[in-house]
Amino acid sequence: MFIYNITIKVDTAIANEWLLWQKEIHIPEIMETGLFHDHRFYELLDQDESEGITYVLQYFTIERNNYDKYLHHYAPLLREKAIQKWGNQFIGFRTLLKEV
């Protein structure tokens, strides 16, 4: 099992609208690629929120190849859509995890 983990700090001024956009548009677009079989969405607690709210998105796949396909074929366009909509009001840090 592989987990594509994205930690995102979002400016509090856009947090509610951004959260709705994630749930209704962005996450469904990623899931529609068919490369991940499940996802989880979390809010990181006990953090300094003076610079924004931190969220964690995790997408699950059995095959490493699915993650690689996503990065090559879909991620650039989907990231660009987010940047066009939200500009520099968020920052993301991406990692790949492997279940052991």
Number of C-alpha atoms within 10 A of each C-alpha: 11 20 22 18 18 16 18 19 20 23 20 17 11 14 17 12 10 20 14 11 15 16 12 11 11 18 16 12 14 17 15 11 14 12 20 21 12 12 16 11 14 11 14 14 10 7 11 9 14 8 12 19 20 23 17 17 18 20 21 21 19 15 13 15 12 17 20 13 13 16 12 11 11 14 15 11 12 14 13 12 13 16 14 10 12 14 11 11 16 20 14 13 10 13 10 13 13 12 7 5
